[in-house]
Amino acid sequence: MKKLDEVHKEFIDHLKGKKRASATVLAYGKDIEQLVKFLTEELKRTHVHEVKADDIRNFLEKLEKTGYTKKSISRKLNSTKTFFRYLKVQEYITDDPASLVDHPKFETKPPRILSPIEYRALRDAARDDARIAAIIEVLLQTGIRIGELANLRTDDIFFSEGAKEGNLFVRALENRLERTVPLNKAAETALKRYLQVRPKTTNKALFITKTGKPLLVRNIRTAIDRYYKKAGIAGAKVNDLRHTWVAHHLQSGASIVLISKVAGHKRLSTTERYLALVQIPKGEEKLRLEQL
């Protein structure tokens, strides 16, 4: 008979072995740690076979009473269901109690799409900060993820030469695939301006601090949030620059297959979700990306 605290660690090691994203492993680890603590301390459940469906429902009810949103509770239930499926596959339990527990119903908000006025205001707010201005322009003009941007190196940039277009090489990041992303004039101009003032260092990270250390995702997020506030843009997040890139190009008539490939979506269905948010023009699909 397996103890809950033992299989918790084993489950996390299993996720790491499957090369799941570090953020995913961390989230699952915290969710299951919270569940195990509730089961062992409040319900006095020690072994996995003792856990019933009502125990999991009681855990979810406690989360709701302590202020968790239904969306957060649903995510924690996803972690719980994955955990108990693992236990069943390992034959630590014969019946899966989590399979009997339903997700709470909640409305999923559509992605926030910035208007041209908003993203131009964001540009204006950050124009005196060459580093953040370049970051904003790259995110807006290429649609790459913030983690991918933080992972860029100086030798991943290829500026345009003659008739040859510039591009970014986006490195494989955990479970994401590597790809080459077009780099338009607006992004090139912002990057060249930043590189002129970038601190001299042997560090190959593209975006760095004044002391030459790589700029972390949380630093980038904090800085852009500050400029959103300065620009008077409410309710927007860093990822909304990526959402805006996808929506803008779909609305301009770009091929959905092209957008999906450049965005690094694993499935075309992920890109198709944006179709409900924009009006697609009739006619031939564009095979080139425009500048925002």
Secondary structure, 3 states (H helix, E strand, C coil): CCEHHHHHHHHHHHHHHCCCCHHHHHHHHHHHHHHHHHHHHHCCCCEHHHCCHHHHHHHHHHHHHCCCCHHHHHHHHHHHHHHHHHHHHCCCCCCCHHHHCCCCCCCCCCCCCCCHHHHHHHHHHHCCCHHHHHHHHHHHHHCCCHHHHHCCEHHHEECCECCECEEEEECCCCCCCCEEEEECHHHHHHHHHHHHHCCCCCCCECCECCCCCECCHHHHHHHHHHHHHHHCCCCCCCHHHHHHHHHHHHHCCECHHHHHHHHCCCCHHHHHHHHHHCCCCCCCCECCCCCC
